[in-house]
Amino acid sequence: MSAAAFRSAVEAGDLGAAHELFAQDIVFHSPITFHPFIGRETVTRLLGLVEQTFEDFRYTDDLQVDGAHALIFRASVEGRELEGIDLLRFDEDGLIADFTVMLRPLSGLMPFAQAMGEKVAQAGLQTTRV
């Protein structure tokens, strides 16, 4: 498994393929909540909501360091530009075990946070304290 496989799945809009790259107990650190989301099913559902929220999503760069891979992206929400990083850390089986998303600037993060907050609540997804 690799960050390239995850990138390909996301770019193809293939949540099923992305799901297969996640460890069962994946920890997802959201840019809008302090506590993470945990578990393969939860993170897959969450990414589906993100996919519905982002407009014109595209990866622009790809960086790798020991034990981590960063995929840099651009998107917009309600006409406001965003730039972000998907920081992926893999387990010994090559599955994504830790997934952190960072976004900027605040002018784009705020409408994203509002839209995602509503969708996450409607979906019944909750963060977990660890």
N, C-alpha and C positions, 0 to 999 in steps of 0.2 A: 504494500500500500504506500501511497505517497501523496504529497501535497498536490502534485500534478494531477493525480486521479481525482482528488477533491475539486480542484479548479475546473477540470473538465466536466464533472457532474454538475457543478453550480452553473457553469456557462451554458450547459445543455438544458438546464431547468429540470434535471433528473434527481428528485429528492430520494427516490429509491436507491439509486447508486450512491448518493452521499450517505444515506442511512447505513449502508453496508460498510462504510469506512469508519464509523464511530465505534468506540469501545462501549460495551454495555453500560458502564458507569461513567461515561464521559461527563466532564464538568465544563459547563458553558458559562463564561463570564460576560455578561451583557454590559453595554455602555450605559444602560439606563437603570440598572438595579445594583444594589450593593452585594446581595447574596446571589450565588450562582443558581443556574438551572442544572439539574442532574438527571442523567439517564438518556439512553439512545432514543427512545420513543418521544420523550419530551423535547429534546433538542431537534429532532427531525420535524416535529410539529411547529416548533418555534421558527425554524428556517423557512417553512412554508409561509408563515405569516410575514416574515421579513421579505420574502420574494414578492408577496402581494403589495408590500408597502413601498419598496424601492422602485424608482423609475430609472431607466437607462443605466442599469448596473453593468459595470465592466471592470475587470481586473486590468491594472496598468503596469504593475511591477511584481517581482518575485524575489524574495531574499531568503537565504538560508544560513543559519549559524548552528553550532553544535546543539543538537537536541530540539531545535525549533525551526519553524518555517513561517515566514510572513508573506501573505498575499495582500498587496496594496490594491485598493479599489476606489472607484469613483461612482457616484450615483446621485440621484436627486430625490427629494420628497416634497411634493406640493410646490415644485418649481425652485426649490432651494438646494443648492449644490452641497454635496457631502464628499469628504475624502475619509477613507478608513483603512484599517488593517485587520485582517483575519490572522491572528497569531495561533499557529497550530503546534501542539506538542504531541508526540507519538509514544505509545507504550511499546513494550518489548515484542508485541505481535505485529507492530506496524500500523496499529489502529490509532485514530485520533482520540487521545485520552483527555486532553485539556485544550479548550478552544476559547480564546479571548478576542473580543471585538472592541476596537477603539475607533471613535468617530470624532471628526472636527468639521467645520467650526460649530460653535454653539447655535448660530442662526439656522443651521440645518439639523442639528441634533434635537432641538426643541420640537419641531413638528414631527420628526421621526419618533421621539419618545412619546408624544401624545397619541399618535396613531397606533403605535405598538402597544402602549398601555391599554388602550381600549380593546384591541384585538386579543391580547393575552388574557385579559379578564374574561372576555366572552368565550374564549377557548377553555377557560378553567385551568390554565397553566400557572404554576406557582414556583417561586424560587425555594431553595432549600438552604437552611443554615448548616454550614460545615465547620 
